[in-house]
Amino acid sequence: MCKLYILCSEQLSQQPHYDYGLRAVKSVLVMAGGLKRANPTLQEDLVLIRALRDSNQPKFLADDIPLFQAIILDLFPGVEIPPNDYGEFMVSMQEELTLAHLQHVPGIMNKIIQVQAWHTSGEVAFKHKILRMCLLKTSLFYLLLYPFYCDI
């Protein structure tokens, strides 16, 4: 994990919201613990790769994402990383997009999935920073909160 952050700090662009310190390490460990508890049969290297990917990739710029994925593949050679299954959540998200009269753009759908992962990770400080940074400027905030407002 430390090697990943060293390589990221050297190879990715320098952005003020990129964090490779202890806060990032703690975030990955918290997410990895949640993933392992949710999937006890999943191999530990896959748990770590998913936690590294899911906690870091959402904050990277589009130009840095391929570099980050290449770094992960270099650090874990030969490991097949299966995609996450978002079955029921994906169906609900598509229904909410349709109800809001929004197009099903893959980039927006990926960002909604990433925000949902942050929401369930338990990292309040990280979530607050991300919400302040991007969600209030987009319709993602509405899409994530719309079902809660309907239940009130």
C-alpha positions in Angstrom: 0.0 0.0 0.0 2.8 2.4 0.8 4.5 1.6 -2.5 1.3 2.5 -4.3 1.1 5.9 -2.7 4.8 6.6 -3.3 4.3 5.7 -7.0 1.2 7.8 -7.2 2.8 10.8 -5.7 5.7 10.5 -8.2 3.7 9.7 -11.4 0.3 11.2 -11.1 -0.4 14.9 -11.5 -0.1 17.1 -8.4 -3.6 18.1 -7.2 -4.5 19.7 -3.9 -7.2 17.1 -3.2 -4.9 14.1 -3.7 -4.0 12.6 -0.4 -1.3 10.0 0.1 -0.7 10.3 3.8 -2.0 8.5 6.9 -5.5 9.7 6.3 -5.6 7.9 3.0 -4.1 4.7 4.5 -6.7 4.7 7.2 -9.4 5.2 4.7 -8.2 2.2 2.7 -8.0 0.0 5.8 -11.5 1.0 6.9 -12.8 0.2 3.5 -10.9 -3.1 3.3 -12.3 -4.1 6.6 -15.8 -3.4 5.5 -15.2 -5.3 2.3 -13.8 -8.3 4.1 -16.7 -8.4 6.6 -19.2 -8.2 3.7 -17.3 -10.9 1.7 -15.5 -13.2 4.1 -14.5 -15.7 1.3 -12.9 -13.1 -0.9 -9.1 -13.4 -1.0 -7.1 -10.8 0.9 -5.2 -9.4 -2.1 -8.5 -8.8 -3.9 -9.9 -7.1 -0.9 -6.9 -4.8 -0.7 -7.0 -4.1 -4.5 -10.7 -3.2 -4.4 -10.2 -1.0 -1.3 -7.3 0.8 -2.9 -9.2 1.3 -6.1 -12.5 2.2 -4.6 -11.1 4.7 -2.1 -8.6 6.4 -4.4 -10.0 6.3 -8.0 -13.0 8.6 -7.4 -10.8 11.6 -6.5 -8.4 11.3 -9.4 -8.7 13.3 -12.6 -9.7 11.5 -15.8 -6.1 11.7 -17.1 -4.7 10.1 -13.9 -7.1 7.1 -13.8 -5.3 5.0 -16.5 -2.0 5.7 -14.8 -3.4 4.7 -11.4 -4.9 1.5 -12.9 -1.5 0.7 -14.5 0.3 1.2 -11.2 -2.1 -1.3 -9.5 -1.6 -3.8 -12.2 2.2 -3.5 -11.9 2.0 -3.9 -8.1 -0.3 -6.9 -8.3 0.8 -8.8 -11.5 -1.3 -11.7 -12.6 -4.2 -10.9 -10.2 -7.5 -10.9 -12.0 -9.7 -8.2 -10.6 -13.4 -9.0 -11.0 -15.7 -6.1 -11.4 -18.0 -5.2 -8.5 -21.6 -6.4 -8.6 -24.0 -3.5 -8.2 -27.1 -5.5 -9.4 -29.9 -4.1 -7.3 -28.3 -0.7 -6.8 -27.7 -0.3 -10.5 -31.4 -1.1 -11.3 -32.5 1.4 -8.6 -30.1 4.1 -9.9 -31.4 3.7 -13.5 -34.9 4.0 -12.3 -34.1 7.2 -10.4 -32.3 8.6 -13.4 -35.3 7.9 -15.5 -37.7 9.5 -13.0 -35.5 12.6 -12.9 -35.6 12.7 -16.7 -31.8 12.4 -16.9 -29.8 10.4 -19.5 -28.0 7.2 -18.5 -24.5 8.5 -19.0 -21.9 5.9 -18.0 -19.6 8.6 -16.4 -22.4 9.9 -14.2 -23.5 6.4 -13.3 -19.9 5.5 -12.3 -19.7 8.7 -10.1 -23.0 7.8 -8.4 -21.6 4.3 -7.6 -18.4 5.9 -6.2 -20.4 8.3 -4.1 -22.5 5.4 -2.8 -19.3 3.5 -1.9 -18.1 6.5 0.1 -21.4 6.8 1.8 -21.2 3.2 3.0 -17.5 3.3 3.9 -18.0 5.3 7.1 -15.3 7.9 6.4 -17.1 11.0 7.5 -14.3 13.5 7.0 -13.5 12.2 3.5 -17.2 12.2 2.5 -17.6 15.8 3.7 -14.6 16.9 1.7 -15.9 15.2 -1.5 -19.4 16.5 -1.0 -18.2 20.0 -0.5 -15.9 19.7 -3.5 -18.2 18.3 -6.2 -21.6 17.0 -5.3 -23.2 20.3 -4.5 -22.4 21.4 -8.0 -24.1 18.5 -9.7 -27.4 16.6 -9.8 -25.8 13.6 -8.1 -26.6 15.1 -4.7 -30.3 15.2 -5.8 -30.2 11.7 -7.1 -28.7 10.2 -3.9 -31.1 12.1 -1.6 -34.3 11.8 -3.7 -35.4 8.4 -2.3 -34.9 9.7 1.3 -37.0 12.8 0.7 -39.8 10.6 -0.8 -39.9 8.5 2.4 -40.3 11.4 4.7 
